Structures are given as structure tokens and as C-alpha cells.
């Protein structure tokens, strides 16, 4: 909410449909926090949020005729990736702030593009959030916050992809930790014969925390 508000006040906000898509992601995650929505309904809501970003004119242009569908898939992946990494104090918020800073840097922080403005607003909102989320946290993202941050990160990625594959690959590097953890989690659960959507405490950051004997140290690394 802070990121959207700052972008709107700046006078250089993304299109209304894009802001609505982020709001939908927030709403779906918040409803899940309150009442545990079925997996299919969560995925439908995440895809709907991505569809609104497409309606706003955002695309992953290197994918040609499938550029709109590719963006919807990206939103679904990012919302879940942020959620998967939201497992210890300061981790998801800190990584998202770092990723947003990388995306803003790749996108040209002084370009004045609405996506860059939104990226800067997201960095500021996340840094302020971390003041309350670092160990021991008093405020948490929850699914609502995780989904919204994932959808917010998709906006500068779409803008950067206008530079064709080099831009998209650079954006992918900024999101590398999220991509790794999501892929690692899915493959690990499939190999163990467990449902992909079932939660566990066997993430890479959990293993690192056990090895170091400290979750704050794991988050810092």
C-alpha cells in the first residue's frame, strides 16, 4: 500500500489497471491469511493479477505472441517465490528490496519511467517495513504482503524486457535467489513424494540456519 501510494503521489504512477492487479494480489493473499483459500483459487487470483498487468500494457516482449501469457506466468511464479522465502525475519523483505534495487539500476533509475518510479517506491516501502520485520519481528508480510510484493516486482521486470533478451536476462539475475529457492523447493518436494503446496522447514535458509545455529545469520548471508 505504501509503495502504491508513493507512486501515485509522485504523479508518475503506473496505469490504473496495473495498480489494480497489485491490489488483487494483496486481496487474494490476505483472504488466504484469513481463511486458507484452496490452491486453485489462489492460483486463479494470482493469474488474474497478472492479467490486469497485461491489460495495463505490460508484456515480456522477448516472448513474441506469448508475451502476455509469459507475464501472467511470471506473476504467478514471483508471488509464490516471495511467499516461499518468507520463512524467517527480514528475509523476504530484505531480498525483495535488493532485487528491486537491482531492477531499478538495470532499468535506469533516472529514466522517469512509471515502472522505475514504482520500483523506487517499493524499495522505500520495504526498507521502512524492515525496521519492524527484522529479528524479532513485530510485523509480517503474510501471504497478502508476499503476493503483493511479487506482483510489484513483476512491473519493472516487464519494463526492462522491452530491451529484448539482454534486458530480461539482467532482470532474471536480479531475481536469482527467488528463482533458485522456488525451483529448489518444488524439486525437493517432488523427489520426496510430498505435495508441492505443502509447507515445510527444509528450505535452503532453514538448512543454513541449522548449520550456523542462528536464523539472523542465515538471513544476513
C-alpha positions in Angstrom: 0.0 0.0 0.0 2.9 2.4 0.8 4.6 1.7 -2.5 1.4 2.3 -4.5 0.6 5.4 -2.5 4.1 6.8 -3.0 4.0 6.1 -6.8 0.6 7.8 -7.0 1.7 10.9 -5.1 4.7 11.2 -7.4 2.5 11.9 -10.3 4.2 9.2 -12.4 2.2 6.1 -11.3 1.7 3.0 -13.4 -1.6 2.7 -15.3 -4.7 2.1 -13.1 -5.0 -1.5 -14.3 -1.5 -2.3 -13.1 -2.2 -0.9 -9.7 -5.5 -2.8 -9.6 -3.5 -6.0 -10.4 -1.2 -5.5 -7.5 -4.3 -4.7 -5.3 -5.9 -8.0 -6.4 -2.7 -9.9 -5.4 -2.8 -8.3 -2.0 -6.5 -9.1 -1.6 -6.1 -12.8 -2.6 -3.2 -13.3 -0.2 -5.0 -11.5 2.6 -8.1 -13.7 2.2 -5.9 -16.7 2.3 -4.3 -15.4 5.5 -7.8 -15.0 7.0 -9.4 -18.3 5.7 -7.0 -20.6 3.9 -8.2 -20.4 0.3 -7.9 -23.6 -1.9 -4.8 -23.8 -4.0 -6.7 -23.4 -7.3 -8.4 -20.3 -6.1 -5.1 -18.7 -5.1 -3.5 -19.5 -8.4 -6.6 -18.1 -10.2 -6.3 -14.9 -8.2 -2.5 -14.6 -8.9 -3.2 -15.2 -12.6 -5.9 -12.6 -12.5 -3.5 -10.1 -11.1 -1.1 -10.9 -13.9 -3.9 -10.5 -16.4 -4.6 -6.9 -15.1 -0.9 -6.1 -15.6 -1.2 -7.3 -19.2 -4.4 -5.2 -19.6 -2.3 -2.2 -18.4 0.0 -2.8 -21.4 2.8 -4.6 -19.7 4.4 -7.5 -21.5 7.5 -9.8 -21.6 8.3 -8.7 -25.1 11.0 -11.3 -25.9 8.3 -14.0 -25.9 6.6 -12.5 -29.0 3.0 -13.6 -29.4 3.1 -15.2 -26.0 4.4 -12.1 -24.2 1.1 -11.5 -22.3 0.9 -15.1 -21.1 4.6 -15.0 -20.1 3.9 -12.1 -17.9 1.0 -13.9 -16.2 3.2 -16.9 -15.6 5.9 -14.6 -14.2 3.4 -13.0 -11.7 2.3 -16.5 -10.5 5.9 -17.6 -10.1 7.0 -14.4 -8.3 4.1 -14.2 -5.9 4.8 -17.8 -4.8 8.6 -17.3 -4.8 8.3 -14.4 -2.4 6.0 -16.4 -0.2 8.4 -19.4 -0.1 11.2 -17.1 1.0 9.1 -15.5 3.7 10.2 -18.0 6.3 12.3 -16.1 8.7 12.5 -12.5 10.0 13.8 -10.0 7.5 14.5 -12.5 4.7 11.8 -11.9 2.1 11.6 -8.2 2.6 15.4 -7.8 2.5 15.8 -9.9 -0.6 12.9 -8.1 -2.3 14.5 -4.7 -1.5 17.8 -5.9 -3.0 16.1 -7.3 -6.1 14.1 -4.1 -6.6 17.3 -2.0 -6.3 18.9 -4.2 -9.0 15.9 -3.9 -11.3 15.8 -0.1 -10.8 19.5 0.0 -11.6 19.1 -2.1 -14.7 16.0 0.0 -15.8 17.8 3.3 -15.4 16.8 5.0 -12.1 16.7 8.4 -13.7 14.6 7.5 -16.7 11.3 8.7 -15.2 9.5 5.6 -16.4 6.5 4.7 -14.2 7.9 1.2 -13.6 11.1 2.7 -12.3 9.2 5.1 -10.1 7.2 2.1 -8.7 10.5 0.2 -8.1 11.9 3.1 -6.1 8.7 3.4 -4.1 8.9 -0.3 -3.4 12.5 0.0 -2.1 11.5 2.7 0.2 8.4 0.8 1.5 10.4 -2.4 2.1 13.3 -0.6 3.9 10.7 1.0 6.2 9.0 -2.4 6.6 12.3 -4.0 7.6 12.5 -1.6 10.6 9.6 -3.6 12.1 10.4 -7.0 10.4 14.0 -7.6 11.4 14.5 -10.1 14.4 12.5 -10.2 16.4 9.8 -9.2 14.0 6.7 -7.3 15.1 5.1 -7.1 11.6 5.0 -9.8 9.0 4.2 -9.9 5.3 1.8 -12.8 5.4 0.5 -14.2 2.1 -1.1 -10.9 1.3 2.2 -9.0 1.6 4.1 -11.7 -0.2 1.8 -11.8 -3.2 1.7 -8.0 -3.5 5.5 -7.7 -3.4 5.7 -10.4 -6.0 3.3 -8.6 -8.3 5.1 -5.3 -7.7 8.5 -6.8 -8.7 6.9 -8.0 -12.0 6.3 -4.4 -13.1 9.9 -3.3 -13.5 10.8 -6.7 -15.0 8.2 -6.1 -17.7 9.6 -2.7 -18.4 13.2 -4.0 -18.6 12.1 -6.8 -21.0 11.5 -4.1 -23.6 15.2 -4.2 -24.1 14.7 -7.7 -25.5 16.6 -10.8 -24.2 19.6 -9.0 -22.7 17.2 -6.9 -20.5 15.2 -9.9 -19.5 18.3 -11.9 -18.6 19.6 -9.0 -16.5 16.2 -8.8 -14.7 16.4 -12.6 -14.1 19.8 -12.2 -12.4 18.2 -9.6 -10.0 15.6 -12.3 -9.1 18.1 -15.2 -9.0 17.6 -16.0 -5.3 13.9 -16.2 -5.7 14.1 -18.3 -8.8 16.6 -20.7 -7.1 14.5 -21.2 -3.9 11.2 -21.7 -5.8 12.8 -24.3 -8.1 14.7 -26.0 -5.2 11.5 -26.2 -3.2 9.4 -27.7 -6.0 12.0 -30.3 -7.0 12.8 -31.3 -3.4 9.1 -31.9 -2.6 8.5 -33.8 -5.8 11.5 -36.0 -5.1 10.3 -36.7 -1.5 6.8 -37.5 -2.8 5.2 -34.7 -0.9 2.6 -32.2 -2.2 4.3 -29.2 -3.9 2.0 -26.8 -2.0 2.6 -28.4 1.5 4.8 -26.2 3.7 7.9 -27.5 5.4 11.0 -26.3 7.2 13.6 -27.8 4.8 14.3 -24.7 2.7 17.9 -23.6 1.9 17.7 -20.9 4.5 16.5 -23.4 7.1 19.5 -25.6 6.4 21.8 -22.7 6.6 20.3 -21.6 9.9 20.7 -25.1 11.4 24.3 -25.2 10.2 25.1 -21.7 11.7 22.9 -22.1 14.8 21.3 -18.7 14.0 18.5 -17.6 11.9 19.6 -13.9 11.9 23.0 -15.0 10.5 21.2 -17.1 7.8 19.1 -14.1 6.8 22.2 -11.9 6.7 24.0 -14.3 4.3 
